[in-house]
C-alpha cells in the first residue's frame, strides 16, 4: 500500500510550473518531463539569443523541442 502511495506521489510531483522566460537550465530540466540538462541549456541559450518565448510556436523553434515534448508539459509552461 505504501509503495503504491509513493509511486502516485512521485508521478504527480514530476513537473511543476516553469516560467520559461525566467527559469535557469537546472529548473527547466528538473521540472519539465523529458527535458534533459543539455536540452534545457539549449532552451536558455535560444532565449538569450532570440529574446523571450511568447508561445509554443516560439519554443518549438529550439532544436529538439518537438510537439510531443510541448504537449507533455503544456500545462506547466508559463510564458509571462
Phi, psi and omega in degrees: 000315179299319180299317178298316178299316180297319179295318178296318179297315180298315182294328180276344183261008184289324184236143176226172180297135180231121173279096191298338179268358180235335187290146174275173184299322180299315180295315181300314183289328182278334185262334183258135182291130175081009179255110178284167178299315178299322178293319177299321178294323176297319179299313180296317180296318178298319178297318178297317184283329190239000181091179186293154174279131179254343185199175175299326179298318177297314181296324181290350177283347176286128179306134179077006171260104182254179181301322181298315180294318179295317180301315180298331186246007186310314185285351182256343184270125179247127185266352182292000000 
